[in-house]
Amino acid sequence: MKDYTSVVVALVSFAVTALLGFIVIPYLRKLKFGQTILEEGPNWHKDKQGTPTMGGVMMVAGVLLSMTIGFGFSYLIKGDYASEMSQPYSLTILLAGIVMALCMCAIGFFDDYIKVVKKRNLGLTAKQKTFMQLLVSAAYLVTLALCGMHTTYIPFIGEISIVNGAGLLFWPIALMFIYGFTNAVNLTDGLDGLASSVTLVVACAFMLASGRMGIGSINSLSAALAGACAGFVVWNSKPAKVFMGDTGSMFLGGMVVALSFGIGRPILLLLMGCVYLIEALSVVLQVFWFKRTGKRLFKMAPLHHHFEMSGFSEQKVVILFSFVAFIGCLIALLSIIFNW
């Protein structure tokens, strides 16, 4: 019997996330959990004021429920996902990734809650958020090290040891890598449907990559994320009926990081997550250039706002950025196919 676990997981995740919109969005409106728009943002974003936020819980539910149902389906057909769960290393890699993403989600939830309660677009302080994110990232890396992750793959070089010599540099670099990408995904969440659409492309790429590499558990997790993103786009595309908030964007950041480590090639996230990287770099460059010259390098950062203020509609920015993500993912997939 063919293994259709990833298809089942994706469909269930999509259905759960999309259907939850009928329940969660009215509930968020009832609680008056509306988004507060930054005063320095584009003027036309003022219309988004009060749109329900924290909708990322819909995606979290979609991923968790679909992975549970997917495991049962895989167990019945004796698929790769279920069989890998009997292997301590595979089980730990999967669970550690999911728990790390959920912890990042919890940080985002606290941030959103403070914003909503105080009715301002400020949440946790930068120091508080950084400390918690680094703590979660470090705990995740310690778990990977203890469960037996001793190598990582570098294109054109191959597997390298990360437990001795220069390879030990992997761990502090990985710490900043996780922290950086989690926040980069958060920065990408600035337009209707942008973060969810870009992450949908990235999740599909990880699904193809893990399928090619024969990693059933990560293949299912990628499918769950793809389905959740597609289900959320139903409600988040312009005009957005709900925003994911930091609750959702931090969860997505943790998930894409978990997938990159899950296939043993986190470095490929530099390609697959090129849009996140570009968005984060635009903010860094904007701050650096302004401090150095007193002038702005971009009309507004992150970069999606620069395109907006240059005359691009939100839909065009989403399409453009998703296409850029597709190109980055295609190059990453080619590196796996041809074993670069």
Phi, psi and omega per residue, in radians:
M1 nan 2.322 3.137
K2 -1.206 2.592 -3.111
D3 -1.572 1.804 3.129
Y4 -1.817 0.420 -3.077
T5 -1.000 -0.793 -3.102
S6 -1.096 -0.596 3.113
V7 -1.168 -0.786 3.121
V8 -1.076 -0.796 -3.121
V9 -1.072 -0.797 -3.124
A10 -1.084 -0.775 -3.118
L11 -1.155 -0.739 3.131
V12 -1.147 -0.757 3.137
S13 -1.078 -0.755 3.109
F14 -1.071 -0.855 -3.087
A15 -1.098 -0.804 -3.120
V16 -1.085 -0.836 -3.112
T17 -1.108 -0.812 -3.107
A18 -1.159 -0.776 -3.107
L19 -1.209 -0.548 3.122
L20 -1.116 -0.390 3.108
G21 -1.003 -0.590 3.140
F22 -1.202 -0.357 -3.125
I23 -1.800 -0.835 -3.020
V24 -1.221 -0.772 -3.068
I25 -1.085 -0.849 3.077
P26 -1.062 -0.621 3.138
Y27 -1.157 -0.723 3.102
L28 -1.134 -0.639 3.085
R29 -1.137 -0.709 3.133
K30 -1.086 -0.675 3.124
L31 -1.377 -0.121 -3.094
K32 1.052 0.706 3.082
F33 -1.522 1.217 -3.109
G34 -1.716 2.647 3.141
Q35 -1.280 2.389 3.007
T36 -1.740 2.229 -3.057
I37 -1.614 2.338 3.125
L38 -1.044 2.410 -3.128
E39 -1.150 -0.537 -3.111
E40 -1.485 0.034 3.119
G41 -1.329 3.036 3.097
P42 -0.968 2.439 -3.074
N43 -1.005 -0.662 -3.079
W44 -1.229 -0.170 3.090
H45 -1.353 -0.181 3.136
K46 -1.072 -0.439 3.129
D47 -1.166 -0.324 -3.121
K48 -1.444 -0.161 -3.116
Q49 -0.910 2.252 3.088
G50 1.571 -0.118 3.086
T51 -1.082 2.309 -3.110
P52 -0.941 2.398 3.112
T53 -2.099 -3.104 -3.073
M54 1.233 0.314 3.116
G55 -1.195 -0.099 3.104
G56 -1.039 -0.356 3.117
V57 -1.077 -0.451 3.116
M58 -1.133 -0.750 3.131
M59 -1.195 -0.685 3.112
V60 -1.035 -0.828 3.129
A61 -1.079 -0.718 3.140
G62 -1.074 -0.776 -3.135
V63 -1.154 -0.844 -3.066
L64 -1.158 -0.771 -3.120
L65 -1.203 -0.710 -3.127
S66 -1.182 -0.624 3.099
M67 -1.173 -0.607 3.108
T68 -1.195 -0.826 3.112
I69 -1.154 -0.672 3.123
G70 -1.081 -0.646 3.113
F71 -1.123 -0.762 3.129
G72 -1.083 -0.744 3.114
F73 -1.109 -0.791 -3.132
S74 -1.112 -0.634 3.132
Y75 -1.138 -0.707 -3.116
L76 -1.162 -0.642 -3.108
I77 -1.701 0.094 -3.111
K78 1.004 0.845 -3.123
G79 -1.446 3.033 -3.082
D80 -1.127 -0.684 -3.098
Y81 -1.004 -0.913 -3.116
A82 -1.160 -0.723 -3.114
S83 -1.135 -0.622 3.121
E84 -1.186 -0.462 -3.131
M85 -1.231 -0.172 3.059
S86 -1.542 -0.085 3.109
Q87 -1.757 2.062 -3.061
P88 -0.890 -0.731 -3.095
Y89 -1.143 -0.866 -3.124
S90 -1.102 -0.709 3.133
L91 -1.091 -0.773 -3.120
T92 -1.165 -0.745 3.138
I93 -1.033 -0.772 -3.117
L94 -1.181 -0.910 -3.080
L95 -1.147 -0.687 3.131
A96 -1.084 -0.693 3.120
G97 -1.141 -0.761 3.139
I98 -1.154 -0.766 3.137
V99 -1.115 -0.713 3.112
M100 -1.064 -0.772 3.121
A101 -1.107 -0.683 3.120
L102 -1.179 -0.627 3.091
C103 -1.162 -0.718 3.067
M104 -1.096 -0.684 3.102
C105 -1.071 -0.728 3.140
A106 -1.099 -0.691 3.087
I107 -1.074 -0.781 3.112
G108 -1.113 -0.635 3.124
F109 -1.107 -0.804 3.103
F110 -1.050 -0.720 3.133
D111 -1.078 -0.831 3.126
D112 -1.092 -0.735 -3.089
Y113 -1.074 -0.727 3.115
I114 -1.125 -0.718 3.130
K115 -1.081 -0.781 -3.074
V116 -1.191 -0.789 -3.097
V117 -1.140 -0.710 -3.091
K118 -1.587 -0.009 3.089
K119 0.937 0.731 3.075
R120 -2.538 2.737 -3.062
N121 -1.511 0.710 3.061
L122 -2.232 2.371 -3.129
G123 -2.139 -2.139 3.054
L124 -1.099 2.624 3.079
T125 -1.231 2.791 -3.131
A126 -1.024 -0.688 -3.131
K127 -1.174 -0.733 3.130
Q128 -1.095 -0.823 -3.111
K129 -1.140 -0.754 -3.139
T130 -1.079 -0.788 -3.141
F131 -1.032 -0.836 -3.099
M132 -1.166 -0.702 3.135
Q133 -1.142 -0.749 3.123
L134 -1.156 -0.626 3.116
L135 -1.126 -0.800 3.116
V136 -1.111 -0.755 -3.141
S137 -1.079 -0.765 -3.129
A138 -1.130 -0.753 3.127
A139 -1.072 -0.685 3.120
Y140 -1.112 -0.798 -3.119
L141 -1.169 -0.662 3.097
V142 -1.086 -0.722 3.116
T143 -1.077 -0.762 3.126
L144 -1.099 -0.718 -3.129
A145 -1.148 -0.750 -3.106
L146 -1.220 -0.491 -3.106
C147 -1.470 -0.116 3.031
G148 2.003 0.319 3.073
M149 -1.378 1.821 -3.044
H150 -2.008 -0.140 -3.120
T151 -2.424 2.851 2.982
T152 -2.478 2.748 -3.058
Y153 -1.775 2.300 3.077
I154 -2.059 2.155 3.127
P155 -0.934 2.454 3.124
F156 1.229 -0.077 3.108
I157 -2.049 -0.775 3.139
G158 1.835 -2.786 -3.137
E159 -1.266 2.322 3.074
I160 -2.206 2.559 3.130
S161 -1.277 2.455 3.105
I162 -2.111 0.360 -3.120
V163 -2.017 0.029 3.082
N164 -2.739 2.844 3.099
G165 1.016 -2.505 -3.114
A166 -1.132 -0.369 -3.137
G167 -1.096 -0.362 3.128
L168 -1.145 -0.334 3.105
L169 -1.144 -0.310 3.131
F170 -0.970 -0.716 -3.007
W171 -1.174 -0.874 3.086
P172 -1.153 -0.579 3.089
I173 -1.165 -0.725 3.134
A174 -1.110 -0.619 3.121
L175 -1.052 -0.833 3.132
M176 -1.255 -0.514 3.101
F177 -1.080 -0.856 -3.133
I178 -1.133 -0.819 3.134
Y179 -1.054 -0.796 -3.091
G180 -1.138 -0.805 -3.090
F181 -1.249 -0.596 3.096
T182 -1.053 -0.758 3.134
N183 -1.299 -0.520 3.121
A184 -1.156 -0.690 3.078
V185 -1.124 -0.681 3.100
N186 -1.050 -0.699 3.119
L187 -1.203 -0.510 -3.126
T188 -1.244 -0.381 -3.120
D189 -1.419 1.387 -3.107
G190 -2.360 -0.151 3.116
L191 -2.276 2.743 3.129
D192 -1.022 2.073 3.057
G193 1.393 0.015 -3.039
L194 -1.237 -1.036 -3.088
A195 -1.096 -0.704 -3.117
S196 -1.195 -0.647 -3.138
S197 -1.244 -0.800 3.125
V198 -1.085 -0.748 -3.124
T199 -1.212 -0.512 3.040
L200 -1.051 -0.774 3.109
V201 -1.098 -0.780 -3.119
V202 -1.127 -0.760 -3.138
A203 -1.100 -0.707 3.103
C204 -1.100 -0.672 3.115
A205 -1.122 -0.735 3.104
F206 -1.166 -0.552 3.089
M207 -1.131 -0.760 3.108
L208 -1.180 -0.705 -3.119
A209 -1.139 -0.841 -3.122
S210 -1.176 -0.574 3.076
G211 -1.152 -0.731 3.098
R212 -1.094 -0.636 -3.093
M213 -1.521 -0.096 3.097
G214 1.277 0.582 3.130
I215 -1.842 1.593 -3.017
G216 -1.071 -0.703 -3.096
S217 -1.146 -0.760 3.127
I218 -1.262 -0.536 3.063
N219 -1.077 -0.739 3.118
S220 -1.200 -0.704 3.138
L221 -1.146 -0.673 3.083
S222 -1.101 -0.736 3.129
A223 -1.124 -0.682 3.126
A224 -1.100 -0.743 3.135
L225 -1.173 -0.737 3.123
A226 -1.068 -0.791 3.131
G227 -1.094 -0.720 -3.140
A228 -1.134 -0.733 3.124
C229 -1.124 -0.743 3.122
A230 -1.106 -0.719 3.119
G231 -1.144 -0.611 -3.130
F232 -1.301 -0.590 3.111
V233 -1.018 -0.538 3.113
V234 -0.944 -0.658 -3.096
W235 -1.769 -0.319 -3.000
N236 -1.787 -0.193 3.117
S237 -1.221 2.711 -3.042
K238 -1.126 2.314 -0.061
P239 -1.432 2.228 -3.044
A240 -1.107 2.314 3.041
K241 -1.569 -0.286 3.141
V242 -2.749 2.596 3.033
F243 -1.864 2.620 3.128
M244 -1.325 -0.442 -3.104
G245 1.179 -3.125 3.064
D246 -1.121 -0.446 3.076
T247 -0.957 -0.798 -3.118
G248 -1.437 -0.777 -3.064
S249 -1.155 -0.643 3.102
M250 -1.210 -0.595 3.073
F251 -1.145 -0.785 3.117
L252 -1.082 -0.709 3.112
G253 -1.064 -0.792 3.113
G254 -1.114 -0.646 -3.114
M255 -1.176 -0.806 -3.112
V256 -1.159 -0.586 3.065
V257 -1.145 -0.786 3.141
A258 -1.054 -0.675 3.129
L259 -1.167 -0.685 -3.121
S260 -1.158 -0.678 3.085
F261 -1.298 -0.549 -3.122
G262 -1.109 -0.568 3.103
I263 -1.592 0.037 3.088
G264 1.336 0.250 -3.127
R265 -2.392 1.118 -3.120
P266 -1.018 -0.476 -3.114
I267 -1.068 -0.445 -3.124
L268 -1.207 -0.267 3.095
L269 -1.168 -0.359 3.064
L270 -1.110 -0.522 3.087
L271 -1.576 -0.905 -3.111
M272 -1.099 -0.633 -3.132
G273 -1.763 0.548 -3.075
C274 -1.046 -0.582 3.134
V275 -1.147 -0.769 3.091
Y276 -1.024 -0.764 -3.107
L277 -1.098 -0.775 -3.138
I278 -1.113 -0.733 3.127
E279 -1.055 -0.797 -3.137
A280 -1.155 -0.735 3.138
L281 -1.118 -0.583 3.139
S282 -1.112 -0.614 3.114
V283 -1.224 -0.779 3.130
V284 -1.070 -0.801 -3.135
L285 -1.141 -0.668 3.132
Q286 -1.077 -0.806 -3.140
V287 -1.144 -0.800 -3.128
F288 -1.058 -0.824 -3.081
W289 -1.162 -0.667 -3.133
F290 -1.179 -0.716 3.125
K291 -1.174 -0.562 -3.084
R292 -1.436 -0.659 -3.029
T293 -2.062 -0.271 -3.067
G294 1.388 0.096 -3.140
K295 -2.099 2.785 3.132
R296 -1.599 2.360 3.091
L297 -1.346 -0.696 3.086
F298 -2.002 2.765 3.108
K299 -1.076 -0.587 3.052
M300 -2.881 2.551 3.082
A301 -2.040 2.647 -0.006
P302 -1.086 2.986 -2.951
L303 -1.008 -0.536 -3.115
H304 -1.080 -0.545 3.098
H305 -1.251 -0.562 3.079
H306 -1.073 -0.770 3.118
F307 -1.143 -0.698 3.098
E308 -1.013 -0.838 -3.079
M309 -1.322 -0.125 3.054
S310 -1.651 0.064 3.056
G311 1.911 -0.032 3.123
F312 -1.362 2.408 3.031
S313 -1.312 2.830 3.128
E314 -1.031 -0.709 -3.131
Q315 -1.093 -0.706 3.139
K316 -1.167 -0.650 3.109
V317 -1.131 -0.754 3.134
V318 -1.071 -0.776 3.136
I319 -1.121 -0.795 -3.135
L320 -1.079 -0.846 -3.105
F321 -1.178 -0.618 3.093
S322 -1.158 -0.629 3.112
F323 -1.177 -0.719 3.102
V324 -1.082 -0.731 3.101
A325 -1.074 -0.695 3.123
F326 -1.065 -0.752 3.130
I327 -1.112 -0.783 3.108
G328 -1.065 -0.728 3.132
C329 -1.164 -0.663 -3.140
L330 -1.089 -0.763 3.121
I331 -1.107 -0.733 3.126
A332 -1.100 -0.733 3.130
L333 -1.146 -0.654 3.098
L334 -1.105 -0.608 3.129
S335 -1.155 -0.531 3.107
I336 -1.368 -0.766 -3.119
I337 -1.067 -0.758 -3.107
F338 -1.687 0.115 3.059
N339 0.936 0.851 3.132
W340 -1.196 nan nan
